[in-house]
């Protein structure tokens, strides 16, 4: 398995860890009965750390879609290289940093971290395209 696919698998595990933390904090905030119910008449807006973990979790889903696209293009296009592998590892490193940055409210650090991850993802796609020329 190439580095890019390895990083994609690890990013999936990061998402799993984020989901676990978010779920525990959300249940503490809304209570077990509400968390296990259909929540038809309950506001799902969380506050404090639970809300921040939820938003960081949701943001990673958004980033993971683009990163997955980049990994698919690189892998299926046989365009893997040291550059795309480095970009993939950068993506994972900054996504790990993004969680505390979001939860602790690092400004402007959170945005800078997000931009680096997004940039690494776009560079992977561009590298794959360039290798096909």
C-alpha positions, -999 to +999 in steps of 0.1 A: +000+000+000+014+034-009+020+062+015-011+081+003-034+052+010-018+046+044-023+082+053-060+080+042-065+050+064-049+069+094-071+099+086-101+076+088-089+065+123-084+101+133-120+107+123-130+077+144-112+091+175-128+125+169-162+109+167-156+091+200-145+122+219-174+143+204-199+116+213-188+113+249-189+151+254-222+154+236-238+127+257-226+144+289-241+177+277-275+164+265-279+134+287-279+097+279-317+095+273-316+123+248-285+111+231-300+076+226-334+090+215-345+103+181-340+139+191-372+150+173-379+179+195-345+186+209-320+213+197-288+195+187-267+226+190-240+219+214-220+245+233-186+247+248-160+220+242-187+196+229-197+221+203-161+227+193-154+190+190-185+186+169-175+214+145-139+201+143-153+166+135-176+180+108-148+201+094-126+170+091-154+153+071-153+182+046-115+180+044-115+142+042-137+144+011-111+164-008-082+144+006-099+112-004-104+126-039-067+135-041-056+100-029-079+083-055-065+105-083-029+099-072-034+061-067-055+053-097-034+076-119-002+058-107+011+093-099+024+085-064+058+102-057+078+114-028+061+147-032+025+134-030+035+112-001+049+142+017+018+162+010-003+134+024+017+132+056+015+170+059-023+168+055-025+142+084-002+161+106-021+194+103-054+176+107-042+162+140-031+197+150-064+211+139-084+194+166-067+211+196-065+243+175-103+243+171-111+231+206-088+256+223-097+285+199-063+292+185-067+323+164-054+327+137-036+293+141-067+272+134-072+290+100-035+287+091-035+250+099-066+245+078-050+263+048-019+242+050-039+210+049-061+222+021-030+234+002-013+200+006-045+183-008-047+206-038-009+201-045-015+163-045-042+167-072-020+191-093+010+167-090-012+139-103-024+160-132+011+171-140+024+136-141-001+127-168+010+154-192 
